[in-house]
């Protein structure tokens, strides 16, 4: 991956601002910012950009002058630009995220680490390649803890977005997503992570508590493999339950 030409804070602002605008890539945003405020993108310069400057830099990409777009569309674009500029300034909205629970390696014997693709609170509602963050849980047969929350925003700045995301959760044995593309799924599996797709999504805790029940009864082969349970032990454990 090429060296990032600006700070992590600037990268985060640019990535978040890009998400506020429809059909814009990170590279489009960086090109527009270079045209508006120069090549040196830093926090001070981002804090001085105006809505007019950003709109002008993008030209007619969004019909920002309203000459070809209806009033409703024009109004939506203006709101989007205002939101993007506020983000570039560094004005952060209160992000409602769950509390991380203390965890030290070894606290939960025979546990597995699970990433959950999420955009909101403690929900499984994200696609692997576009979710805002991964909720990272430690799950054992007796306990469930949310041990980390990892932002995936900077993946958009990477030369290989999917590999960036794989590396972000490489210490996890399982990742839950609502969707994942074929090439991305291949990289997930090659990274030693088992992808679990639940299209309808839902509460991350509720879904993981259901998985916990399966861990404590007769785990399917894929789960037993993730847990490191040998084939013979799987059979003996199953017979002991019936």
C-alpha positions as CSV (number, residue, x, y, z in Angstrom):
1,X,0.0,0.0,0.0
2,X,1.3,3.5,-0.9
3,X,2.3,5.8,1.9
4,X,-0.6,8.0,3.1
5,X,0.1,11.6,2.2
6,X,-1.8,13.1,5.1
7,X,-2.6,12.4,8.8
8,X,-5.0,9.8,10.1
9,X,-7.4,12.6,11.3
10,X,-7.4,14.2,7.8
11,X,-7.9,10.8,6.2
12,X,-10.9,10.1,8.5
13,X,-12.5,13.4,7.8
14,X,-12.1,12.9,4.0
15,X,-13.5,9.4,4.2
16,X,-16.5,10.4,6.3
17,X,-17.2,13.5,4.1
18,X,-17.2,11.3,1.0
19,X,-19.9,9.1,2.5
20,X,-22.1,12.2,2.8
21,X,-22.1,12.8,-0.9
22,X,-23.8,10.5,-3.5
23,X,-21.8,8.6,-6.1
24,X,-18.5,10.1,-5.0
25,X,-15.3,8.1,-4.5
26,X,-12.4,8.9,-2.1
27,X,-10.2,9.7,-5.1
28,X,-13.0,12.1,-6.4
29,X,-13.1,13.9,-3.1
30,X,-9.3,14.2,-2.8
31,X,-9.1,15.6,-6.4
32,X,-11.9,18.1,-5.6
33,X,-10.1,19.2,-2.3
34,X,-6.9,19.7,-4.1
35,X,-8.6,21.9,-6.6
36,X,-10.4,23.9,-3.8
37,X,-7.7,24.3,-1.2
38,X,-4.4,23.1,-2.7
39,X,-2.2,20.0,-2.6
40,X,-1.3,20.2,1.1
41,X,-4.4,18.7,2.9
42,X,-4.2,19.3,6.6
43,X,-6.6,19.9,9.4
44,X,-6.2,23.7,9.3
45,X,-7.0,23.9,5.5
46,X,-9.9,21.5,5.8
47,X,-11.3,23.7,8.6
48,X,-11.4,26.7,6.2
49,X,-13.2,25.2,3.2
50,X,-16.6,26.5,2.4
51,X,-19.7,24.9,0.8
52,X,-19.3,27.1,-2.2
53,X,-15.6,26.0,-2.7
54,X,-16.5,22.4,-2.5
55,X,-19.5,22.7,-4.8
56,X,-17.4,24.6,-7.3
57,X,-14.6,22.0,-7.2
58,X,-17.1,19.3,-8.1
59,X,-18.6,21.4,-10.9
60,X,-21.8,20.0,-12.4
61,X,-21.2,16.5,-11.0
62,X,-24.3,17.0,-8.9
63,X,-26.0,19.7,-10.9
64,X,-25.3,22.0,-7.9
65,X,-26.5,25.1,-9.7
66,X,-29.9,23.6,-10.2
67,X,-29.9,24.2,-14.0
68,X,-30.6,20.6,-14.9
69,X,-31.9,19.2,-11.6
70,X,-35.3,19.7,-10.0
71,X,-35.6,21.9,-6.8
72,X,-36.0,18.8,-4.6
73,X,-32.8,17.2,-5.9
74,X,-30.9,20.5,-5.7
75,X,-32.0,20.9,-2.1
76,X,-30.8,17.4,-1.2
77,X,-27.5,18.1,-2.8
78,X,-27.0,21.4,-0.9
79,X,-27.8,19.6,2.4
80,X,-25.3,16.8,1.5
81,X,-22.6,19.4,0.8
82,X,-23.3,21.2,4.1
83,X,-23.0,17.9,5.9
84,X,-19.7,17.0,4.1
85,X,-18.2,20.4,4.9
86,X,-19.1,20.1,8.6
87,X,-17.3,16.8,8.6
88,X,-14.3,18.2,6.8
89,X,-14.2,21.0,9.5
90,X,-13.9,18.3,12.2
91,X,-17.4,18.8,13.7
92,X,-18.3,15.4,15.0
93,X,-21.8,14.3,15.7
94,X,-22.4,12.3,18.9
95,X,-21.9,8.7,17.9
96,X,-24.1,6.4,19.9
97,X,-21.9,3.3,20.4
98,X,-22.1,0.6,23.0
99,X,-19.5,0.4,25.8
100,X,-16.5,-1.8,25.4
101,X,-16.1,-4.4,28.1
102,X,-12.7,-5.0,29.8
103,X,-10.9,-8.0,28.5
104,X,-7.4,-9.5,28.9
105,X,-6.1,-12.5,26.8
106,X,-6.8,-15.6,28.8
107,X,-9.9,-14.2,30.6
108,X,-12.3,-16.5,28.8
109,X,-10.8,-20.0,28.2
110,X,-12.0,-21.9,25.1
111,X,-13.5,-18.7,23.6
112,X,-13.6,-17.5,20.0
113,X,-13.3,-14.0,18.7
114,X,-16.0,-12.7,16.4
115,X,-16.3,-9.6,14.2
116,X,-19.7,-8.2,13.3
117,X,-20.1,-5.7,10.4
118,X,-22.1,-2.8,11.8
119,X,-23.3,0.7,10.9
120,X,-25.6,1.4,13.9
121,X,-25.3,0.8,17.7
122,X,-24.9,-2.9,18.4
123,X,-26.6,-4.2,15.2
124,X,-25.5,-6.6,12.5
125,X,-26.4,-4.4,9.6
126,X,-23.3,-4.0,7.5
127,X,-21.8,-5.3,4.3
128,X,-18.3,-6.6,4.5
129,X,-16.9,-4.0,2.0
130,X,-18.8,-1.0,3.1
131,X,-19.7,-1.1,6.8
132,X,-18.6,1.7,9.0
133,X,-17.1,-0.4,11.8
134,X,-16.6,-3.9,13.1
135,X,-17.8,-4.8,16.6
136,X,-15.4,-7.4,18.0
137,X,-16.7,-9.9,20.6
138,X,-15.1,-12.6,22.7
139,X,-17.5,-15.5,23.0
140,X,-17.3,-18.6,25.2
141,X,-19.8,-21.2,26.3
142,X,-20.5,-19.1,29.4
143,X,-19.9,-15.5,28.5
144,X,-20.1,-12.8,25.8
145,X,-18.1,-9.6,25.8
146,X,-17.8,-6.7,23.4
147,X,-14.0,-6.2,23.6
148,X,-13.4,-3.7,20.8
149,X,-14.9,-1.4,18.1
150,X,-12.8,-0.9,15.0
151,X,-13.5,1.8,12.5
152,X,-13.3,0.7,8.9
153,X,-13.5,4.2,7.4
154,X,-9.8,4.2,6.4
155,X,-10.3,1.1,4.2
156,X,-11.6,3.5,1.5
157,X,-8.2,5.1,1.3
158,X,-6.4,1.8,0.8
159,X,-5.2,0.4,-2.5
160,X,-6.9,-2.9,-1.6
161,X,-10.0,-2.1,0.5
162,X,-11.0,-5.7,1.1
163,X,-7.5,-6.7,2.3
164,X,-7.4,-3.7,4.6
165,X,-10.6,-5.0,6.2
166,X,-9.4,-8.5,6.5
167,X,-6.2,-7.3,8.2
168,X,-8.4,-5.1,10.5
169,X,-10.1,-8.3,11.9
170,X,-7.4,-10.9,11.3
171,X,-7.4,-11.8,15.0
172,X,-11.0,-13.0,14.7
173,X,-12.1,-16.5,13.8
174,X,-15.5,-15.5,12.5
175,X,-17.1,-12.5,10.8
176,X,-20.8,-11.9,10.6
177,X,-22.0,-9.8,7.7
178,X,-25.3,-9.2,5.8
179,X,-23.5,-9.5,2.5
180,X,-20.1,-10.1,1.0
181,X,-18.9,-10.3,-2.6
182,X,-17.1,-13.3,-4.0
183,X,-13.6,-11.8,-4.3
184,X,-13.9,-10.3,-0.8
185,X,-15.2,-13.6,0.6
186,X,-12.2,-15.4,-0.9
187,X,-9.8,-13.0,0.9
188,X,-11.7,-13.4,4.2
189,X,-11.4,-17.2,4.0
190,X,-7.7,-17.0,3.0
191,X,-7.2,-14.8,6.0
192,X,-8.4,-17.6,8.2
193,X,-11.7,-16.0,9.0
194,X,-15.0,-17.9,8.6
195,X,-17.7,-15.6,7.0
196,X,-21.2,-16.0,8.3
197,X,-23.8,-14.2,6.2
198,X,-27.2,-13.3,7.7
199,X,-29.0,-11.3,5.1
200,X,-31.8,-10.1,7.4
201,X,-29.2,-8.9,10.0
202,X,-30.5,-8.2,13.6
203,X,-29.2,-7.6,17.1
204,X,-25.5,-8.7,17.3
205,X,-25.9,-9.9,20.9
206,X,-29.0,-11.9,20.1
207,X,-27.3,-13.6,17.1
208,X,-24.2,-14.4,19.1
209,X,-26.2,-15.7,22.1
210,X,-27.8,-18.1,19.6
211,X,-24.4,-19.2,18.5
212,X,-23.4,-19.7,22.1
213,X,-26.3,-22.1,22.5
214,X,-24.9,-24.1,19.6
215,X,-21.4,-24.0,21.1
216,X,-22.8,-25.6,24.3
217,X,-24.8,-28.3,22.6
218,X,-23.7,-30.0,19.3
219,X,-21.8,-27.4,17.3
220,X,-21.9,-28.0,13.5
221,X,-18.6,-29.0,11.9
222,X,-17.6,-25.5,10.8
223,X,-18.1,-24.1,14.4
224,X,-16.3,-27.1,16.0
225,X,-13.4,-26.5,13.6
226,X,-13.3,-22.8,14.6
227,X,-13.4,-23.7,18.3
228,X,-10.5,-26.2,17.8
229,X,-12.5,-29.2,18.8
230,X,-11.1,-32.4,17.4
231,X,-13.3,-34.7,15.3
232,X,-13.3,-37.5,17.9
233,X,-14.2,-35.0,20.7
234,X,-17.0,-33.7,18.6
235,X,-18.5,-37.1,18.4
236,X,-18.0,-37.9,22.1
237,X,-19.5,-34.6,23.1
238,X,-22.5,-35.1,21.0
239,X,-23.1,-38.7,22.3
240,X,-22.8,-37.3,25.9
241,X,-25.7,-35.0,25.1
242,X,-28.1,-37.6,23.7
